[in-house]
């Protein structure tokens, strides 16, 4: 299975938080994935896990509105999306001969 570094880090964090090994977590995803590929199922699991945590955080703290303070970012007040875009490091592919 080939995951991006951010996805591997997230999977590792989830496994650590849940007190299981990465191998055990991937086995559990594999058993439940149905007809989709393991890599896709793992990505969906990671996103769903953190989405659930975000929803629980919002419910617990009574958060309302768009989340973080909206700014003029072209995302129509989708400040959570802006925060993710601004804080998640997306590695750039190095430019090589003939690639740029």
C-alpha positions in Angstrom: 0.0 0.0 0.0 1.4 3.4 -1.0 0.2 6.4 1.0 1.4 10.0 1.0 3.6 11.0 4.0 0.7 13.0 5.5 -1.6 10.0 5.3 1.0 7.6 6.8 1.5 10.1 9.7 -2.2 10.3 10.2 -2.6 6.5 10.2 0.3 6.2 12.7 -1.3 8.9 15.0 -4.6 7.1 14.9 -3.0 3.7 15.7 -1.1 5.2 18.6 -4.2 7.0 19.9 -6.3 3.8 19.7 -3.5 1.7 21.3 -3.1 -0.7 18.3 -0.4 -1.4 15.8 -0.6 0.1 12.3 -0.6 -3.5 11.0 -3.6 -4.3 13.2 -5.4 -1.2 12.1 -4.8 -1.9 8.4 -6.0 -5.5 8.9 -9.3 -4.2 10.4 -9.7 -1.8 7.5 -8.9 -4.6 5.0 -11.5 -6.9 6.6 -14.2 -4.2 6.2 -13.3 -2.6 2.9 -15.6 -4.5 0.6 -14.9 -4.1 -3.1 -12.7 -0.9 -2.9 -8.9 -1.1 -2.8 -7.1 -1.1 0.5 -5.3 2.2 -0.2 -8.6 4.0 -1.0 -10.3 2.4 2.0 -7.5 3.5 4.3 -7.7 7.1 3.0 -11.5 7.1 3.6 -11.0 5.7 7.1 -8.4 8.4 8.0 -10.7 11.2 6.7 -13.7 9.7 8.4 -11.8 9.3 11.7 -10.7 12.9 11.9 -14.1 14.1 10.6 -15.8 12.3 13.5 -13.3 13.8 16.0 -14.0 17.3 14.6 -17.8 16.8 14.9 -17.4 15.6 18.5 -15.2 18.6 19.3 -17.8 21.0 17.8 -20.7 19.3 19.7 -18.7 19.3 23.0 -17.8 22.9 22.7 -21.0 24.1 21.2 -19.2 25.5 18.2 -21.4 27.3 15.7 -20.8 29.0 12.4 -18.0 28.3 10.0 -15.4 27.5 12.5 -12.3 29.7 12.4 -12.6 33.4 11.7 -13.5 33.9 8.1 -11.2 36.0 6.1 -11.2 37.2 2.5 -9.7 34.0 1.0 -11.9 33.3 -2.0 -13.5 30.4 -0.2 -16.7 32.2 0.7 -16.1 32.0 4.5 -15.1 28.3 4.4 -12.5 29.1 7.0 -11.9 25.5 8.0 -10.9 24.8 4.4 -8.6 27.8 4.4 -7.0 26.7 7.7 -6.3 23.2 6.2 -4.9 24.7 3.0 -2.7 27.1 4.9 -1.4 24.6 7.5 -1.1 21.3 5.7 2.2 21.0 4.0 1.6 19.7 0.5 5.0 18.6 -0.8 5.9 20.0 -4.2 7.4 17.7 -6.8 11.0 18.8 -7.6 11.3 20.2 -11.0 13.8 18.2 -13.1 15.0 18.6 -16.7 12.0 18.9 -19.0 9.5 18.9 -16.2 9.0 22.6 -15.7 
